[in-house]
Every structure is written in C-alpha cells, then in structure tokens.
Amino acid sequence: MPHLLAKLKNVPLTIIKETLERDKAFHAENNMFLEHIWQNADDQNEVLFLFRIDAIDRTKNLIDKLHSDALKQDPSANLPEMTYLK
C-alpha cells in the first residue's frame, strides 16, 4: 500500500494538527488518510505526517496542482516536502 510522507518546517505542530483536521474530509475524498504525525525530536521546527494513499500518480497530480496554485497566489508559500513511498 502506498504512502505519502510530508515534511513541513517552521509551522507549529498545533497549527498543522488543526489544518489536517479541518482538511480531513477533503483528504478522504481524495483517498488520503492520515495515519501518523510526528514532531522531529532533533528539530522542533520540523513536523512530519504520513498519509495512506491509494495511488501515487493520482495523489502526486493532486498535490502538484494544489502546490502550483498555492505558489501562484504566494510565491514564497511554505509548502511541505513530499516523499511518495511504495
């Protein structure tokens, strides 16, 4: 089963948790299910979260579009680094 590991820096863990909770329905509609969230023990400014996904290509296309749209609105947007896992 594929997964998506996201790493985001310089956003407090509480804000990320609130955002993920608010976006839970959208993620579910797109077959993205949050499984874990961690704060890096060595870097308090880094949070990692893991989604179970159904298809890497479909999820990657969605994320690429969302990130592209976000960068059009704000070229300096702080976006998570995505790693797709088989």
Secondary structure, 3 states (H helix, E strand, C coil): CCEEEEEEECCCHHHHHHHHHHCHHHHHHCCEEEEEEEECCCCCCEEEEEEEECCHHHHHHHHHHHHHHHHHHCCCCCCCEEEEEC
